[in-house]
Amino acid sequence: MISPAASMLRYAAWRYNNDMPASRATLCFGGTFDPIHLGHLRCARAAADDAGFDRILLIPSARPPHKPDHRGASPADRLAMCHIAAGETPGFDVSNIEINRPGPSYTID
């Protein structure tokens, strides 16, 4: 039996990938990733494995609305860190969709 959270993730993947083969189901995993660390990767991998995803897309946010005074690494540096982490971890990819958009980053957008 899968957990309720995994069930929700599976449904979200179906909605996102409804015209793609099931073997390409993608878990979208967003965050500030400042810095990205093993906890992020393990959490994403556990959710993906539990819900049957075979690809994980890391989506670093450019300007998180809940951190208006963020003084950490730049969006470009956090994107680069995600690329390094994804490059060393099978099944992970990175999207720059939020880094390139103006205004606050809401993953749902």
N, C-alpha and C positions, 0 to 999 in steps of 0.2 A: 504494500500500500504506500502511495506517495503522500507527502505532506501537503497541506492546503497551499502553502507558498509555492511548492513545486508544481502543483496543479495550475495555479494562476500563471506561473511562468510558461508552462506548456501551452496554455490557452493563448497567451500573448505571442508566443512563437508561432502558433498556428495562424493567428491573425496577421502577423508580420510576414510570414512565409507561405501564405495560403496558395500561392501559385508556383511555389518551388518544391522540389522533391523533399521528402521528409529527411533525407540524409544530409540536407544543407540547413537544417534548423539552426537559427542563430540566436544566442543569448546576448542582448545588448546590456552592457554593464558600464554605467556612467559614474563619474565622481571627479573630485578635484585632483586626486592622485598626486599629492604634494607631500612626500614623494610616493610613487607607487611602490608597494612592498609585497612581500610574500603573502601576507594576510589577504590583500585584495585578490591575488591570483588564486589562492586556495579557496576563498569564499566563492568566487566566480566558478571555479572548476567544480566545487561540490554542488552548487545549484545546477550547473549544466549537466553534470552526471546524473543527479537525482531526477531531473525533468526530461532527460533524453536529448539534450542539445549536443551537437557535435562541433560547434564553432562558437567562439566567444569574441564579441566585438567590444573592445575597450573604447570608451568615449570620454576623453577628458573634457571637463567643462572649462570654458574660457573665463567667464565671470559669474561664479555661483551667487545667486541672489541672497542666500543665507550667510554669505561671508563678504559683506560689502567692503570691508577694510582689509581684504586679503593682501598680505605683504610677503608671500612666499615666492616660490619659483614662478617665472613668467609662463604664460600659456605655451609658448614655443618650447620652453625647456621641459615642461610637464609632458607635452606631446612627444618630445624626443625620448624621455624616460619610458613612456609607454611603448614606443617602438622598440626600444632595447629589451624591455621585459617580454613583449610579445614575440620578438625574434628569437628569444631563448626558450620559449614555452610553446610546445606543439598545440595547435588548435586555437591559438589566439591571434587576432588581427586588431588593427587600430583604425579608428575613424577620426578625421579632423573636422567633422561636420559642425561641432559646437565651437571649436576654436575659430573657425572662419565666419561665424555669424555675429552680427552686431547685437549689442544689448546684453542683458542678463541671460545666462544659460539655463534653460529648463529642458531636461532630457525629453520630456513628453512632446516638446515642439519638434 
